[in-house]
Amino acid sequence: MSQTQLAIAAMQPEEFRRKVVAHLRSTLGSFEEKATAHTWSQALAATLNEYIYAGRSRTLKTQIESQARTVHYLSLEFLMGRLLASNLHNLGLYQVAEQAMALQGLELADLLEQEPDMALGNGGLGRLAACFIDSMATLALPAIGYGIHYEHGLFRQEFIKGRQVERPDQWREFGSPWEICRPESQQVVKLYGHVETIHDQNGSRKVWHPSRMLRAIPWDIPIVGYGGQNVNILRLWESRADHFFDWDVFNAGGYVDAYAELVQAETVSKVLYPNDETDAGKELRLIQQYFFSAASIADILRRFESAHGNDYHLFATLNVLQLNDTHPAIAIAELMRLLVDEKQLAWQEAWQITQQSFAYTNHTLLPEALETWSVSLLQTVLPRHMEIIFEINRRFLQQVDERWPNDQQMQAKLSIIQEGEKKSVRMAQLSVVGSQRVNGVAKIHTQLIKTELFPEMVQLWPEKIRNITNGVTPRRWLKICNPRLAELIDQHVDADWPRYLEKLEQLKPLAKDKDFQQKFMAVKQRNKQALVAVIKQLTDVEVSAEAIFDVQIKRLHEYKRQHLNLLYILVLYRRLLKNPALDICPRVFIFGAKAAPGYRMAKDIILAINRVAKVINNDVSIGGKIKLVFLPNYRVSLAEKLIPAADVSQQISLAGKEASGTGNMKLAMNGAITLGTHDGANIEIAEAVGEQNLVLFGMKVDEVKALQHSGYAPQHIYQNNEEIKAALDWLSGDFFTPEQPGLLASISKNLINEDPFMVLADFAAYQQAQQRIDSFYRQKSAWAEAAILNAVSMARFNSDRSIMEYANDIWQLKPIPAAEC
């Protein structure tokens, strides 16, 4: 234990209170009687920063002195949530701070609510990145996260007459106490222009003449490892104009035009995922991806050159660049451009360095999610990179031809360039070709990558594709978000279980113990009661904590099949209308999700759920046996309230479509029973907790394929299943939308005529699974046993395990614990 850690361990509440008051006065210029909850929250963060940035200094100094191999985690999303509670827990100061604030007459919980979510992500991808960088710091791995310093997060979701409306999410409107601007490390990012070929005595070379420049300004956010010994950073790039104010234009009366370049530049880091339905939106999204990739590569090279000069053959030995999906894939072409054009390395030497430096995580099998960019757009925005990609592809296709001589079909299938009327660049192919390792994120997902997505790549490089099942951090997703359960666990296992989650397996014998079952379910009931108040506050709907809390929280997408859940609710509601005395366990169906602004069907599903909810929740004839709520603005801090209260975790994607899922892990970790398909990590969760302790249903991957090949006909199911037909006809009429009949008909039409994700095909099995849930929940002791076994069997889904597998198998990285300065 370092001297700093010893000092923290010896900290007394009164001493800590004095430190906070000192920052309240000297850092924030306030005093006790005047300070608001927000001001106290800022003072508390400033107090923590004393320890955090001292830890960052120790960590950085240790890593520099050890010349450690470093992983650079490139991700367009980092869904961090709030950091104050996380930093308090990771430093070991949560209880001290709670007692110190009580001495001041304040509730720590109230201060924690003052912090806005750092919502720099959309869903699982961004939250996974946040869990991973938490684990990297906890495991003392030399690591830096790279992303974009979005002015606005994804968006703040509101409902108007049931429709999703997007509002700006100004997470740092008044600044963030955690971040530090590092202008000394700013980079210049080039765009557009043309490429010139220069011939001289050394041969020919390419020179890119850009027509637009952006400044990339880095903001560093410290990532505190559990125990506080190591502090890594998340470096986020803000876009600014190279020359942001034109005095001549201003003095000539063009007061707005003088800022035009500034406004254009700031747009790049303005918002996560601009709507790409328009050409301008596509161009902006491409620029975003290149902007943070180019700035990050330049930053990595700057750091490398300061230590090793021009000895670039060491670069891949000391650096690994992890692509979190294909969003940063253009970084492969950027590193090649720098090494070939600016550092004057021979192509083959540069390619060897590049290929050995990159690793790629694939997160999807969905064709529409496998990113492509039109050649014409790339030639306009990044003309030199398009040339480099063409050359990478030409040389790669030579390898393909050596393996499959004169096979034009194979060339077309594997080519990075997709031919056709409008040529495009397949970023997944570029990522595989340009990386030394590729990984899937669940066993079944990785198998499908090998057999369905890239089978020929496996033949070319048999050892390249690996599996690393995703994980989540138990610090945030159990210890922080579920303090009541954490307190119960503390009574039975060593206090370091958030670092060594396998210690929870010691609790398995208690799963049958009636006294422990009672305590465990009492915790669940108190969490449900807390959520009842949240639901009332957010929706004005009153629900009972005695009901089953049936939760589906994730990004709104057809493949995740929120509309399968909705269809069952409609069928169940019709049954209750026919027979109000129907014997069912009271159920509260809870949704939380955001739909992409341009995703019409997803937004229609949200509208339908909300309009159906309005009718059900106000129908006194069914005696409150079912309630339906869609909580607005789903985000990390809301998930932290939902997950501990969930009884049922719906993970119902069509088999073969969900890469892994991480919500399934968080919910199981908190004692929810998974109601899920044979998809993603659901399969591995079943292996870990025992199939009898969750409810799996529906087609498996091979059955889905067989049905697709035989010709799936949803119309036949619709015509021959009375309940499905009645529910879909009901949805298409005016029962839920009397002011506008047919408002919800798009969902019915989609399911009857297309049903791309086979909702109707799986409905009968899903209905049976829901009936099993009803029966299972009535068996109180058996349900409690299953809930406990879920919670204590999640060790393999700890992100620490995932990251150690990356470190050993992908990155060849060793822990470097920070030394005391």
C-alpha positions in Angstrom: 0.0 0.0 0.0 1.4 3.4 -1.0 1.9 6.3 1.4 -1.1 8.1 -0.2 -3.3 5.0 0.2 -2.2 4.7 3.8 -3.2 8.4 4.3 -6.6 7.8 2.7 -7.1 4.7 4.8 -6.4 6.8 8.0 -8.7 9.7 6.9 -11.2 10.6 9.6 -14.6 12.2 8.7 -13.8 15.5 10.5 -10.5 15.9 8.6 -12.2 15.2 5.3 -15.0 17.7 6.1 -12.4 20.4 6.7 -10.7 19.6 3.4 -14.1 20.0 1.6 -14.8 23.2 3.4 -11.4 24.5 2.5 -12.0 23.9 -1.2 -15.5 25.4 -0.9 -13.8 28.6 0.3 -10.5 28.7 -1.6 -11.3 26.9 -4.9 -14.9 27.9 -5.3 -15.0 31.3 -3.5 -18.1 30.4 -1.4 -18.8 29.7 2.2 -20.9 27.2 4.2 -24.1 29.3 4.7 -24.3 30.4 1.0 -23.3 27.2 -0.8 -25.8 25.2 -2.8 -25.9 21.5 -3.2 -24.2 21.9 -6.5 -21.4 24.0 -5.0 -20.9 21.4 -2.3 -20.7 18.7 -4.9 -18.0 20.7 -6.8 -16.1 21.2 -3.6 -16.2 17.5 -2.9 -14.9 16.8 -6.4 -12.1 19.3 -5.9 -11.1 17.5 -2.7 -10.9 14.2 -4.5 -8.8 15.7 -7.2 -6.0 16.2 -4.7 -5.7 12.5 -4.5 -6.6 11.7 -8.1 -4.1 13.9 -9.8 -1.4 13.0 -7.4 -2.2 9.4 -8.4 -2.1 10.3 -12.0 1.4 11.8 -11.6 2.7 8.7 -9.9 1.1 6.4 -12.6 2.5 8.5 -15.5 6.0 8.7 -14.0 6.1 5.0 -13.4 4.9 4.2 -16.9 7.4 6.5 -18.5 10.3 5.2 -16.5 9.4 1.6 -17.2 9.0 2.3 -21.0 5.9 0.2 -20.8 4.0 -1.2 -23.7 0.8 0.8 -23.8 -2.7 0.1 -25.2 -4.5 3.0 -26.9 -8.2 2.3 -26.8 -9.9 4.1 -29.7 -13.6 4.4 -29.3 -16.2 6.9 -30.7 -18.2 6.3 -27.6 -17.5 6.4 -23.8 -20.7 6.2 -21.9 -19.2 7.2 -18.5 -22.2 8.3 -16.5 -21.4 10.1 -13.3 -17.9 9.9 -11.8 -18.2 11.3 -8.3 -19.6 8.2 -6.6 -17.3 6.0 -8.7 -14.2 8.0 -7.7 -15.2 8.0 -4.0 -15.6 4.2 -4.0 -12.4 3.5 -6.0 -10.4 5.7 -3.6 -11.9 4.1 -0.6 -13.4 7.3 0.7 -17.2 6.8 0.2 -18.1 6.1 3.8 -15.7 8.8 5.1 -17.3 11.3 2.7 -20.8 10.2 3.7 -20.0 10.8 7.4 -18.2 14.0 6.7 -21.1 15.5 4.8 -23.4 14.4 7.6 -21.3 16.4 10.0 -22.0 19.3 7.8 -25.7 18.6 7.8 -25.7 17.3 4.2 -26.8 14.1 2.6 -24.1 12.7 0.3 -26.8 11.1 -1.9 -28.2 14.6 -2.6 -24.8 15.8 -3.6 -24.2 12.9 -6.0 -27.5 13.7 -7.8 -26.0 17.2 -8.7 -23.6 15.7 -11.3 -24.8 15.4 -14.9 -24.3 12.2 -16.7 -21.2 12.2 -18.9 -23.3 10.6 -21.7 -20.7 10.4 -24.5 -22.2 7.3 -26.0 -25.3 5.6 -27.2 -25.6 2.2 -25.5 -23.6 -1.0 -25.0 -20.6 0.0 -27.1 -19.9 3.1 -25.1 -20.7 1.6 -21.7 -18.4 -1.3 -22.5 -15.6 1.1 -23.2 -16.3 2.8 -19.9 -16.1 -0.6 -18.1 -13.0 -1.5 -19.9 -11.0 1.6 -19.0 -12.1 1.2 -15.4 -10.7 -2.3 -15.5 -7.5 -1.2 -17.2 -6.8 1.3 -14.4 -7.8 -1.3 -11.7 -5.4 -3.9 -13.2 -2.5 -1.3 -13.5 -2.3 -1.7 -17.2 -0.6 1.2 -19.1 -3.6 2.4 -21.1 -5.1 5.6 -22.6 -8.7 5.9 -23.9 -9.2 8.2 -26.9 -12.5 9.6 -28.0 -14.3 12.9 -28.8 -15.1 15.7 -26.4 -18.7 16.1 -27.5 -20.3 19.3 -26.4 -23.6 17.4 -26.3 -24.1 13.8 -25.4 -26.3 11.6 -27.6 -29.4 13.6 -26.8 -31.8 14.2 -24.0 -35.0 12.3 -24.7 -38.5 13.7 -24.1 -41.9 12.3 -25.0 -44.5 14.6 -26.5 -47.8 12.8 -27.0 -45.8 9.6 -26.8 -43.3 10.5 -29.5 -39.6 10.7 -28.9 -38.3 14.2 -29.2 -34.6 14.9 -29.1 -33.2 17.8 -27.0 -29.6 18.9 -26.5 -27.8 17.1 -23.7 -25.4 19.7 -22.3 -23.5 17.6 -19.9 -20.7 20.2 -19.4 -22.8 23.4 -19.7 -21.1 24.7 -16.6 -17.9 22.8 -16.9 -16.8 19.5 -15.4 -14.7 19.3 -12.3 -12.8 16.2 -13.5 -11.3 17.3 -16.8 -8.1 19.2 -17.5 -7.4 20.9 -20.9 -4.0 20.1 -22.3 -3.4 22.7 -25.0 0.3 21.8 -25.1 -0.7 18.5 -26.7 -3.0 19.9 -29.3 -2.8 18.5 -32.9 -3.7 19.7 -36.3 -6.1 17.6 -38.4 -6.1 18.1 -42.2 -9.1 17.7 -44.5 -10.1 18.0 -48.2 -7.7 19.4 -50.8 -5.7 17.4 -53.4 -2.7 15.0 -53.7 0.4 15.9 -55.7 2.9 13.3 -56.9 6.4 14.7 -56.7 9.3 13.1 -58.6 12.9 13.7 -57.4 16.2 11.9 -57.3 14.8 9.5 -54.7 11.9 8.5 -56.9 8.3 9.6 -56.5 6.3 10.5 -53.4 2.9 11.8 -52.5 2.2 15.1 -50.9 -1.3 15.9 -49.6 -2.3 19.6 -49.9 -5.3 20.0 -47.6 -7.7 22.9 -48.0 -9.0 22.9 -44.5 -7.4 22.4 -41.1 -8.8 21.8 -37.6 -7.2 22.0 -34.3 -7.8 19.1 -32.0 -7.6 20.2 -28.3 -7.2 17.4 -25.8 -9.2 17.2 -22.5 -8.0 14.6 -20.0 -10.4 12.9 -17.6 -8.7 10.8 -15.0 -9.8 7.1 -14.7 -9.2 5.9 -11.1 -8.5 2.2 -10.6 -10.2 0.4 -7.7 -8.0 1.0 -4.7 -6.7 4.3 -6.0 -3.2 3.1 -6.8 -3.3 3.6 -10.5 -4.9 6.5 -12.4 -5.0 6.3 -16.2 -6.6 8.9 -18.5 -9.4 9.2 -21.0 -8.2 11.8 -23.6 -11.1 13.4 -25.5 -10.5 15.7 -28.5 -12.4 19.0 -29.0 -12.5 20.5 -32.5 -11.6 24.1 -33.0 -10.8 26.2 -36.1 -7.2 26.7 -37.0 -7.9 30.4 -37.5 -11.1 31.1 -35.6 -11.7 34.8 -36.0 -11.3 37.0 -39.0 -10.7 40.6 -37.9 -10.9 42.0 -41.4 -14.4 40.6 -41.9 -15.5 41.7 -38.5 -14.2 45.3 -39.0 -16.0 45.4 -42.4 -19.3 44.7 -40.6 -19.5 40.9 -41.1 -20.0 40.3 -37.4 -21.5 36.8 -37.8 -19.4 35.8 -40.8 -16.2 36.5 -38.8 -17.0 33.5 -36.7 -18.0 31.2 -39.6 -14.8 29.1 -39.5 -15.1 28.7 -35.8 -18.7 27.5 -36.0 -17.9 25.0 -38.8 -15.0 23.6 -36.8 -16.9 23.3 -33.6 -19.6 21.3 -35.4 -17.2 18.3 -35.6 -17.3 17.8 -31.8 -20.7 19.2 -31.2 -22.8 16.1 -31.0 -22.5 12.3 -31.0 -23.8 10.6 -34.1 -25.2 13.4 -36.3 -28.2 12.2 -38.3 -26.6 10.6 -41.4 -29.8 10.4 -43.5 -28.5 13.4 -45.5 -25.2 13.7 -47.4 -24.1 16.5 -45.1 -24.7 14.2 -42.1 -22.7 11.4 -43.7 -19.8 13.8 -44.4 -19.9 15.2 -40.8 -19.8 11.7 -39.3 -16.9 10.7 -41.5 -15.0 13.8 -40.5 -15.7 13.0 -36.8 -14.3 9.6 -37.2 -11.2 10.8 -38.9 -10.8 13.8 -36.6 -10.4 11.8 -33.4 -8.5 9.0 -35.1 -5.9 11.4 -36.7 -5.5 13.4 -33.5 -5.0 10.2 -31.5 -2.4 8.7 -33.9 -0.5 12.1 -33.9 -0.6 12.1 -30.1 0.7 8.5 -29.9 3.5 9.3 -32.4 4.4 12.5 -30.5 4.8 10.5 -27.3 6.7 7.8 -29.0 9.1 10.2 -30.8 9.8 12.1 -27.6 11.1 8.9 -26.0 12.6 7.0 -29.0 13.2 9.5 -31.8 12.8 8.0 -35.3 13.3 4.4 -34.3 10.0 3.4 -35.7 10.7 -0.3 -35.8 10.1 -0.1 -32.0 6.6 1.4 -32.5 4.6 -1.9 -32.6 6.7 -3.3 -29.8 5.7 -0.5 -27.5 2.2 0.4 -28.7 -1.1 -1.4 -29.5 -4.1 0.5 -30.9 -7.4 -1.2 -30.2 -10.3 -0.4 -32.6 -13.6 -0.5 -30.7 -15.7 -1.4 -33.7 -15.0 0.1 -37.1 -15.6 3.8 -36.2 -11.8 4.4 -35.8 -10.8 2.1 -38.8 -9.6 5.1 -40.8 -6.7 5.2 -38.3 -5.1 2.3 -40.2 -4.9 4.5 -43.4 -3.8 7.4 -41.3 -0.8 5.6 -39.7 0.2 4.4 -43.1 0.0 8.0 -44.4 2.2 9.3 -41.7 4.8 6.5 -41.9 5.0 6.5 -45.7 4.5 10.2 -46.6 5.9 12.0 -43.6 8.4 9.6 -42.1 9.5 8.3 -45.5 9.4 4.6 -44.6 9.1 2.0 -47.4 5.6 0.8 -47.9 6.2 -2.8 -46.8 8.0 -1.6 -43.6 5.2 0.8 -42.8 2.6 -1.9 -43.4 4.3 -4.3 -41.2 4.4 -1.7 -38.4 0.8 -0.8 -38.9 -0.6 -4.3 -39.1 1.3 -5.4 -36.0 0.1 -2.3 -34.1 -3.7 -2.6 -34.6 -6.3 -4.9 -33.1 -10.0 -4.8 -33.9 -13.1 -5.7 -31.9 -16.1 -6.6 -34.0 -19.4 -5.8 -32.3 -22.0 -6.7 -34.9 -23.1 -9.2 -37.5 -25.9 -7.0 -38.9 -25.2 -6.1 -42.5 -26.6 -2.6 -42.1 -24.3 -2.0 -39.1 -21.1 -3.1 -40.9 -19.9 0.3 -41.8 -19.2 1.4 -45.4 -18.2 4.8 -46.9 -18.6 5.8 -50.4 -15.4 6.0 -52.4 -16.5 9.4 -53.8 -17.0 10.8 -50.3 -13.6 9.5 -49.1 -11.9 10.9 -52.2 -13.4 14.3 -51.4 -12.7 14.5 -47.7 -9.6 12.4 -47.4 -8.1 12.1 -50.9 -4.7 10.7 -49.8 -6.3 8.1 -47.6 -8.4 6.8 -50.4 -5.3 6.3 -52.5 -3.7 4.4 -49.5 -6.8 2.2 -49.1 -6.7 1.4 -52.8 -3.1 0.3 -52.5 -3.8 -1.7 -49.3 -6.5 -3.5 -51.2 -4.4 -4.1 -54.3 -1.7 -5.8 -52.3 -4.3 -7.7 -50.2 -6.0 -9.0 -53.3 -2.6 -10.3 -54.5 -2.6 -12.5 -51.3 -6.1 -13.6 -52.1 -5.1 -14.5 -55.7 -2.2 -16.6 -54.4 -4.6 -18.5 -52.1 -7.4 -18.8 -54.7 -5.9 -18.2 -58.1 -8.0 -16.5 -60.7 -11.1 -16.7 -58.5 -13.0 -13.5 -59.3 -15.9 -14.2 -57.0 -13.5 -14.7 -54.1 -11.8 -11.4 -55.0 -15.1 -9.6 -55.1 -16.2 -11.1 -51.8 -13.0 -10.3 -49.9 -12.1 -6.9 -51.5 -12.0 -3.9 -49.2 -13.6 -2.0 -52.1 -17.2 -3.1 -52.8 -17.8 -2.7 -56.5 -21.0 -1.5 -58.0 -22.7 1.5 -59.4 -21.4 3.4 -56.4 -18.2 2.0 -55.1 -17.7 1.9 -51.3 -15.1 1.0 -48.7 -15.9 -1.8 -46.4 -14.5 -0.7 -43.1 -14.8 -4.1 -41.4 -12.7 -5.7 -44.1 -10.1 -2.9 -43.8 -10.1 -3.5 -40.0 -9.5 -7.2 -40.4 -6.8 -6.8 -43.0 -5.0 -4.1 -41.1 -5.0 -5.7 -37.7 -2.8 -8.4 -36.1 -5.8 -9.7 -34.0 -9.5 -9.6 -34.4 -12.0 -10.6 -31.6 -15.6 -11.3 -31.2 -17.4 -10.5 -27.9 -19.2 -13.8 -27.0 -18.6 -17.4 -27.9 -21.5 -17.7 -30.3 -20.7 -14.3 -31.9 -17.1 -15.2 -32.5 -18.1 -18.5 -34.0 -20.5 -16.6 -36.4 -17.7 -14.2 -37.3 -15.6 -17.2 -38.3 -18.3 -19.1 -40.1 -20.6 -16.5 -41.5 -18.9 -13.1 -41.7 -15.2 -13.8 -42.4 -14.8 -17.5 -43.1 -12.3 -16.8 -45.9 -10.2 -14.5 -43.6 -10.0 -17.5 -41.2 -8.5 -19.5 -44.1 -6.0 -16.8 -44.8 -5.1 -16.2 -41.1 -6.3 -19.2 -39.0 -5.0 -17.6 -35.7 -6.2 -14.0 -36.2 -9.8 -14.2 -34.9 -10.2 -14.8 -31.2 -13.0 -14.7 -28.7 -13.1 -12.4 -25.6 -16.5 -12.4 -24.0 -17.6 -9.0 -22.8 -17.7 -8.1 -19.1 -18.9 -5.3 -16.9 -17.3 -3.7 -13.9 -18.8 -4.9 -10.6 -17.7 -1.7 -8.9 -20.3 0.4 -10.7 -22.8 -2.3 -11.5 -23.1 -3.8 -8.1 -21.1 -2.0 -5.3 -22.1 1.5 -6.3 -25.6 1.0 -7.9 -26.8 -1.5 -5.3 -25.4 -0.5 -1.9 -27.9 -2.6 0.0 -26.9 -5.8 -1.8 -23.2 -4.8 -1.4 -23.7 -4.4 2.3 -25.3 -7.9 2.6 -22.4 -9.4 0.6 -19.9 -7.6 2.8 -21.3 -9.6 5.8 -20.3 -12.9 4.3 -17.1 -12.4 2.1 -13.9 -10.4 2.1 -14.3 -6.7 1.5 -12.1 -6.9 -1.7 -14.8 -8.8 -3.6 -15.3 -5.9 -6.0 -11.8 -6.6 -7.2 -12.0 -10.4 -7.1 -15.6 -11.1 -8.0 -15.0 -14.9 -7.9 -15.2 -14.6 -4.1 -19.0 -14.2 -4.4 -19.1 -17.9 -5.4 -18.5 -18.6 -1.7 -22.1 -17.5 -1.3 -23.6 -20.3 -3.5 -24.3 -22.6 -0.5 -26.4 -19.8 1.0 -28.7 -19.8 -2.0 -30.8 -22.5 -0.3 -30.6 -20.9 3.1 -34.0 -19.5 4.1 -32.6 -16.7 6.2 -30.2 -15.5 3.5 -33.0 -15.8 0.9 -35.2 -13.6 3.1 -32.4 -11.0 3.5 -31.6 -11.1 -0.3 -35.2 -10.6 -1.3 -35.7 -7.9 1.3 -32.9 -6.0 -0.5 -34.7 -6.5 -3.8 -38.0 -5.3 -2.3 -36.4 -2.1 -0.9 -34.8 -1.4 -4.3 -38.2 -1.9 -6.0 -39.8 0.5 -3.5 -37.2 3.1 -4.4 -37.9 2.6 -8.1 -41.6 3.1 -7.5 -40.9 6.6 -6.4 -38.7 7.2 -9.5 -41.4 5.9 -11.8 -44.0 8.2 -10.2 -41.6 11.2 -10.5 -40.8 10.6 -14.2 -44.1 9.3 -15.5 -46.8 10.1 -12.9 -47.8 6.4 -13.0 -48.3 4.6 -9.7 -47.1 1.0 -9.6 -46.9 -1.6 -6.9 -43.6 -2.9 -5.6 -45.4 -6.2 -5.0 -45.7 -6.8 -8.7 -43.0 -8.5 -10.9 -40.7 -5.8 -12.3 -40.2 -6.9 -15.9 -37.4 -4.8 -17.4 -36.2 -4.3 -21.0 -33.6 -1.5 -21.1 -31.3 -1.1 -24.1 -31.0 0.8 -27.3 -34.3 0.7 -29.3 -33.7 -1.4 -32.4 -35.8 -3.9 -34.2 -33.3 -6.7 -33.7 -33.6 -6.3 -29.9 -37.3 -6.8 -30.4 -39.0 -4.5 -28.0 -42.0 -5.0 -30.2 -42.1 -8.7 -29.3 -42.5 -7.6 -25.7 -45.2 -5.1 -26.8 -47.1 -7.8 -28.7 -47.2 -10.0 -25.6 -48.4 -7.1 -23.5 -51.2 -6.5 -26.0 -52.2 -10.2 -26.0 -52.2 -10.2 -22.2 -54.2 -7.0 -22.0 -56.9 -8.5 -24.3 -57.1 -11.6 -22.1 -57.6 -9.4 -19.1 -60.3 -7.4 -20.8 -62.2 -10.7 -21.6 -61.6 -12.1 -18.1 -60.6 -9.5 -15.4 -60.4 -12.4 -12.9 -57.6 -14.0 -14.9 -55.0 -15.5 -12.5 -51.7 -13.8 -13.2 -49.0 -12.4 -11.1 -49.3 -8.6 -11.2 -46.7 -7.3 -13.6 -45.0 -3.9 -14.3 -43.5 -3.8 -17.7 -40.6 -1.3 -17.7 -38.9 0.0 -20.8 -36.0 2.4 -21.2 -34.4 3.1 -24.5 -33.4 5.8 -27.0 -34.0 5.5 -30.8 -31.6 7.0 -33.3 -33.2 10.2 -34.6 -33.5 9.0 -38.1 -34.7 5.5 -37.3 -38.4 5.7 -38.1 -39.5 2.2 -37.1 -37.7 2.4 -33.8 -39.4 5.7 -33.0 -42.8 4.2 -34.0 -42.2 1.4 -31.5 -41.6 4.0 -28.8 -44.8 5.8 -29.7 -46.8 2.6 -29.7 -45.5 1.5 -26.3 -46.3 4.9 -24.8 -49.8 5.1 -26.4 -50.6 1.5 -25.2 -49.3 2.4 -21.8 -51.6 5.4 -21.5 -54.7 3.2 -22.1 -53.6 0.2 -19.9 -52.5 2.4 -17.0 -55.8 4.2 -16.9 -58.0 1.1 -17.3 -59.5 0.4 -13.9 -61.3 -2.7 -15.2 -58.1 -4.8 -15.1 -57.4 -4.0 -11.4 -53.9 -2.9 -11.9 -52.8 -6.4 -12.8 -50.5 -5.0 -15.5 -48.9 -1.6 -15.8 -46.6 -0.4 -18.5 -44.1 2.5 -18.2 -41.5 3.8 -20.6 -39.0 5.8 -18.6 -37.7 8.9 -20.5 -34.1 9.7 -21.2 -32.6 6.3 -20.4 -29.0 6.8 -19.3 -26.4 5.4 -17.0 -27.7 7.1 -13.8 -31.2 5.9 -14.5 -29.9 2.4 -15.2 -28.3 2.5 -11.8 -31.8 2.8 -10.3 -33.5 0.3 -12.6 -31.1 -2.6 -12.5 -31.1 -3.3 -8.8 -34.9 -3.3 -8.8 -35.5 -5.6 -11.7 -37.0 -9.1 -11.2 -36.9 -10.1 -14.9 -34.3 -9.1 -17.4 -35.6 -9.3 -21.0 -32.8 -10.2 -23.5 -34.9 -11.2 -26.4 -33.0 -10.4 -29.6 -33.3 -12.8 -32.6 -30.7 -15.5 -32.2 -27.5 -14.6 -34.1 -28.1 -10.8 -34.0 -26.9 -9.7 -30.6 -23.1 -9.8 -30.4 -23.0 -10.2 -26.7 -25.0 -7.8 -24.6 -23.8 -6.3 -21.3 -27.2 -5.3 -19.8 -27.9 -9.0 -19.4 -24.7 -9.3 -17.2 -25.6 -6.2 -15.1 -29.1 -7.3 -14.4 -28.1 -10.9 -13.6 -25.3 -9.5 -11.3 -28.1 -7.8 -9.3 -30.3 -10.9 -9.0 -32.7 -10.5 -12.0 -33.8 -13.7 -13.8 -33.0 -13.6 -17.5 -35.8 -14.1 -19.9 -33.8 -14.5 -23.1 -33.1 -16.1 -26.4 -30.2 -18.4 -27.3 -28.2 -15.3 -28.4 -25.0 -13.4 -27.4 -23.8 -13.8 -23.9 -27.2 -15.2 -22.7 -25.8 -18.7 -23.6 -22.7 -18.2 -21.4 -24.8 -16.8 -18.6 -26.9 -19.9 -18.7 -23.7 -22.0 -18.5 -22.5 -20.0 -15.5 -25.8 -19.9 -13.4 -27.4 -23.1 -14.6 -30.2 -23.2 -17.2 -32.8 -23.9 -14.5 -32.0 -20.5 -13.0 -33.1 -18.5 -16.1 -35.7 -18.9 -18.8 -34.4 -19.3 -22.4 -36.8 -19.7 -25.3 -37.1 -19.4 -29.0 -35.2 -20.5 -32.1 -31.5 -21.1 -32.1 -29.2 -19.8 -34.8 -29.4 -22.8 -37.1 -33.2 -22.8 -36.8 -33.3 -19.1 -37.8 -31.2 -19.9 -40.8 -33.3 -22.9 -41.8 -36.5 -20.8 -41.6 -34.9 -18.0 -43.6 -33.8 -20.5 -46.3 -37.1 -22.2 -46.5 -39.0 -18.9 -47.0 -40.3 -17.3 -43.8 -44.0 -16.3 -44.2 -45.2 -14.1 -41.3 -48.6 -13.6 -43.0 -49.3 -17.3 -42.4 -48.7 -16.9 -38.7 -50.8 -13.8 -38.6 -53.7 -15.5 -40.4 -53.6 -18.6 -38.3 -53.0 -17.3 -34.7 -56.2 -15.6 -33.5 -54.5 -13.7 -30.6 -51.7 -12.3 -32.8 -54.1 -11.3 -35.5 -56.4 -9.6 -33.0 -53.5 -7.7 -31.3 -52.0 -6.5 -34.6 -55.4 -5.4 -36.0 -56.1 -3.7 -32.7 -52.8 -1.8 -33.0 -53.6 -0.8 -36.5 -57.0 0.7 -35.6 -58.1 3.5 -33.4 -58.3 1.9 -30.0 -55.0 3.4 -28.8 -55.1 6.5 -31.1 -58.7 7.6 -31.4 -57.7 11.0 -32.6 -55.7 9.5 -35.5 -56.7 6.0 -36.5 -53.9 4.0 -38.1 -51.2 6.0 -36.3 -49.5 2.8 -35.1 -50.2 0.7 -38.2 -46.6 0.8 -39.4 -45.6 -1.8 -36.8 -48.4 -4.2 -37.7 -47.6 -3.8 -41.4 -44.0 -4.5 -40.8 -44.6 -7.6 -38.8 -47.3 -9.0 -41.2 -45.5 -8.3 -44.4 -41.8 -8.4 -43.6 -41.0 -9.2 -40.0 -37.2 -9.1 -40.7 -36.4 -10.2 -37.1 -39.0 -13.0 -36.9 -41.1 -11.6 -34.0 -44.1 -13.7 -35.0 -42.0 -16.8 -35.5 -40.8 -16.7 -31.9 -44.0 -15.4 -30.3 -45.5 -18.7 -29.2 -42.2 -19.7 -27.5 -42.0 -16.2 -25.9 -45.5 -16.5 -24.6 -44.7 -19.8 -23.0 -41.6 -18.4 -21.5 -43.6 -15.6 -20.0 -46.0 -18.1 -18.5 -43.0 -20.0 -17.0 -41.8 -16.7 -15.4 -45.3 -16.3 -13.9 -45.2 -19.8 -12.5 -41.6 -19.5 -11.3 -42.2 -16.2 -9.5 -45.0 -17.9 -7.4 -42.4 -20.3 -6.0 -40.9 -17.8 -3.7 -38.0 -19.9 -2.4 -37.1 -21.3 -5.8 -37.1 -17.8 -7.3 -35.0 -16.4 -4.4 -32.5 -19.3 -4.9 -32.3 -18.6 -8.6 -31.9 -14.8 -8.1 -29.0 -15.4 -5.6 -27.3 -17.9 -7.9 -27.5 -15.4 -10.7 -25.9 -12.7 -8.6 -23.1 -14.8 -7.2 -22.1 -16.6 -10.4 -21.1 -13.6 -12.5 -17.3 -13.8 -12.1 -16.7 -14.7 -15.7 -18.6 -11.6 -16.7 -16.3 -9.2 -14.8 -14.7 -6.7 -17.1 -11.4 -7.4 -15.2 -11.5 -10.9 -16.7 -12.2 -9.6 -20.2 -9.3 -7.1 -19.9 -6.8 -9.6 -18.6 -7.7 -11.8 -21.6 -7.1 -8.8 -23.9 -3.8 -8.1 -22.1 -2.6 -11.7 -22.4 -4.0 -12.7 -25.8 -4.3 -9.6 -27.9 -2.1 -6.8 -26.4 0.8 -8.7 -24.7 0.6 -6.2 -21.9 1.8 -6.5 -18.4 0.6 -4.6 -15.3 2.8 -1.8 -14.1 1.6 -0.7 -10.6 2.3 2.9 -9.9 5.3 3.5 -7.5 5.2 6.1 -4.8 7.0 9.3 -5.9 
